[in-house]
Amino acid sequence: MPDVKTVYLIGSFKFYTDMLDIQTGLTSEGIRCFTPQPSKHRDPNNPSKFLPSNRDQPKETLMKDAHESTIQCFRKIDECDIIYVVNKEGYVGKSTLLDIGYAYAKKKPIYALKPVDDLAVQSLLKVVSPSRLANIARQ
C-alpha cells in the first residue's frame, strides 16, 4: 500500500474556520494535514483581523512578523506533498498567491476548493473537493 501524502492547506485567514473544518475531515480519513498558524498579532477568535493593539506597533515589528509567517508557510510547503487552496468563492489573496507561486516553483501539486477567476492562476491548479483530495492523498 502506498504512503499517504501530507497535505498543507493555504488560503486567506478569512476562511480559517473552513480550513480547520477541512483539516478535521481529512485527518478523520487518515490524511496528515496542516494549516497555517495565525501570528500573535492576529485575533485568535477571528484570524482574518489583526488585534487592535497592533495599531501601536512599529511597522518594523509587523513586517518582521509578516516575514516570519511567510517563511514558516514556505517551510510547510517544502515539508508537504500536496497543497490545497481553501478559496471559498474563488477568492485568492496576495499572500495565498505568493504561496501558490512558491509551491509551483517547488513542483508541488496544487489543488483548490473553487476555480479562480484569473486564468494564469487557474492554470497552476486543479479544482477538487476535499473528499476527492483525500483519495488523491492516498494514491
Protein Blocks (a to p, Z undefined) as FASTA:
>chain_A
ZZddddddeddfklmmmmmmmmmmmmmnopacddddddfkbcfklmmbccfklmmpcfkl
mmmmmmmmmmmmmmmmmmpmbdcdddehhiacfklmmmmmmmmmnopacddfbdcfblml
mmmpccddfklmmmmmmZZ
